Amino acid sequence: MTVKTELENLFLRKKPIRLLMSLNSEKQKYVSVLAKETDCTYSHIVKLLNIFKRLNIVTFEKKGRVKYISMTQEGKEIAGIFETMMRKFSKSDEKDKK
């Protein structure tokens, strides 16, 4: 599978986008918090995060028993693109309601 195909399969689904948006904050988060924020199971979040790490979207930092997740610069750029898309979708939705 090519990286392009993998990225398309990954980011054209709801849960990975929710995870990306949740991660796109200044605050470091850990897996159980992300699972609650995205309404996903712990194991699904771990699977997605491992894919994100392999694609250089996030990094892991272990402090004691807790593994914190942070966005890389590339991850922040991707998240910014999706935030722009979500704003455009919201504007389209508002126009439809009028």
C-alpha positions as a LaTeX table, in Angstrom:
\begin{tabular}{lrrr}
\hline
Residue & $x$ (\AA) & $y$ (\AA) & $z$ (\AA) \\
\hline
Met1 & 0.00 & 0.00 & 0.00 \\
Thr2 & 1.41 & 3.41 & $-0.91$ \\
Val3 & 1.62 & 6.26 & 1.61 \\
Lys4 & $-0.93$ & 8.19 & $-0.50$ \\
Thr5 & $-3.41$ & 5.32 & $-0.34$ \\
Glu6 & $-2.80$ & 4.85 & 3.36 \\
Leu7 & $-3.34$ & 8.56 & 4.05 \\
Glu8 & $-6.55$ & 8.56 & 2.00 \\
Asn9 & $-7.88$ & 5.50 & 3.81 \\
Leu10 & $-6.91$ & 6.97 & 7.17 \\
Phe11 & $-8.18$ & 10.52 & 6.84 \\
Leu12 & $-11.35$ & 9.99 & 4.92 \\
Arg13 & $-12.95$ & 8.41 & 7.99 \\
Lys14 & $-14.61$ & 10.07 & 10.97 \\
Lys15 & $-12.62$ & 8.73 & 13.96 \\
Pro16 & $-9.12$ & 9.59 & 12.68 \\
Ile17 & $-10.27$ & 13.15 & 11.95 \\
Arg18 & $-11.73$ & 13.48 & 15.45 \\
Leu19 & $-8.46$ & 12.20 & 16.88 \\
Leu20 & $-6.41$ & 14.62 & 14.80 \\
Met21 & $-8.59$ & 17.57 & 15.89 \\
Ser22 & $-8.35$ & 16.49 & 19.53 \\
Leu23 & $-4.57$ & 16.29 & 19.32 \\
Asn24 & $-4.29$ & 19.71 & 17.70 \\
Ser25 & $-3.93$ & 21.67 & 20.90 \\
Glu26 & $-0.98$ & 23.02 & 22.81 \\
Lys27 & $-1.61$ & 20.60 & 25.66 \\
Gln28 & $-0.02$ & 17.14 & 25.64 \\
Lys29 & $-2.58$ & 14.38 & 25.99 \\
Tyr30 & $-2.50$ & 10.70 & 26.77 \\
Val31 & $-4.43$ & 7.80 & 25.27 \\
Ser32 & $-7.32$ & 7.45 & 27.73 \\
Val33 & $-8.12$ & 11.20 & 27.47 \\
Leu34 & $-8.08$ & 10.97 & 23.67 \\
Ala35 & $-10.36$ & 7.93 & 23.78 \\
Lys36 & $-12.93$ & 9.86 & 25.84 \\
Glu37 & $-12.69$ & 13.01 & 23.70 \\
Thr38 & $-13.14$ & 11.11 & 20.45 \\
Asp39 & $-15.68$ & 8.54 & 21.67 \\
Cys40 & $-13.41$ & 5.65 & 20.62 \\
Thr41 & $-12.15$ & 2.59 & 22.38 \\
Tyr42 & $-8.71$ & 2.68 & 23.94 \\
Ser43 & $-7.42$ & $-0.03$ & 21.61 \\
His44 & $-8.67$ & 1.77 & 18.48 \\
Ile45 & $-6.95$ & 4.99 & 19.57 \\
Val46 & $-3.69$ & 3.10 & 20.17 \\
Lys47 & $-3.94$ & 1.57 & 16.69 \\
Leu48 & $-4.58$ & 4.97 & 15.08 \\
Leu49 & $-1.77$ & 6.61 & 17.07 \\
Asn50 & 0.69 & 3.94 & 15.93 \\
Ile51 & $-0.27$ & 4.70 & 12.32 \\
Phe52 & 0.06 & 8.45 & 13.02 \\
Lys53 & 3.52 & 7.84 & 14.49 \\
Arg54 & 4.63 & 5.79 & 11.50 \\
Leu55 & 3.46 & 8.63 & 9.21 \\
Asn56 & 5.35 & 11.23 & 11.32 \\
Ile57 & 2.17 & 12.97 & 12.52 \\
Val58 & 2.71 & 12.43 & 16.26 \\
Thr59 & 5.49 & 11.64 & 18.71 \\
Phe60 & 5.30 & 9.78 & 22.00 \\
Glu61 & 7.00 & 10.86 & 25.21 \\
Lys62 & 6.96 & 8.62 & 28.24 \\
Lys63 & 6.91 & 10.30 & 31.66 \\
Gly64 & 6.78 & 7.75 & 34.42 \\
Arg65 & 3.99 & 5.34 & 33.59 \\
Val66 & 2.17 & 7.73 & 31.26 \\
Lys67 & 2.84 & 8.04 & 27.54 \\
Tyr68 & 2.03 & 11.54 & 26.26 \\
Ile69 & 1.26 & 12.24 & 22.63 \\
Ser70 & 2.30 & 15.41 & 20.80 \\
Met71 & 1.83 & 16.56 & 17.23 \\
Thr72 & 4.83 & 16.96 & 14.95 \\
Gln73 & 5.11 & 20.02 & 12.73 \\
Glu74 & 3.83 & 17.96 & 9.81 \\
Gly75 & 0.91 & 16.77 & 11.94 \\
Lys76 & 0.04 & 20.36 & 12.85 \\
Glu77 & 0.05 & 21.32 & 9.18 \\
Ile78 & $-2.27$ & 18.43 & 8.31 \\
Ala79 & $-4.56$ & 19.30 & 11.22 \\
Gly80 & $-4.67$ & 22.93 & 10.04 \\
Ile81 & $-5.81$ & 21.81 & 6.61 \\
Phe82 & $-8.59$ & 19.69 & 8.11 \\
Glu83 & $-9.68$ & 22.52 & 10.42 \\
Thr84 & $-10.01$ & 24.76 & 7.37 \\
Met85 & $-12.10$ & 22.09 & 5.66 \\
Met86 & $-14.32$ & 21.69 & 8.74 \\
Arg87 & $-14.92$ & 25.47 & 8.84 \\
Lys88 & $-15.90$ & 25.40 & 5.17 \\
Phe89 & $-18.27$ & 22.51 & 5.85 \\
Ser90 & $-19.82$ & 24.48 & 8.71 \\
Lys91 & $-20.34$ & 27.50 & 6.42 \\
Ser92 & $-21.97$ & 25.26 & 3.80 \\
Asp93 & $-24.24$ & 23.82 & 6.48 \\
Glu94 & $-25.26$ & 27.32 & 7.60 \\
Lys95 & $-26.10$ & 28.31 & 4.01 \\
Asp96 & $-28.32$ & 25.22 & 3.64 \\
Lys97 & $-30.25$ & 26.13 & 6.78 \\
Lys98 & $-31.11$ & 29.59 & 5.40 \\
\hline
\end{tabular}
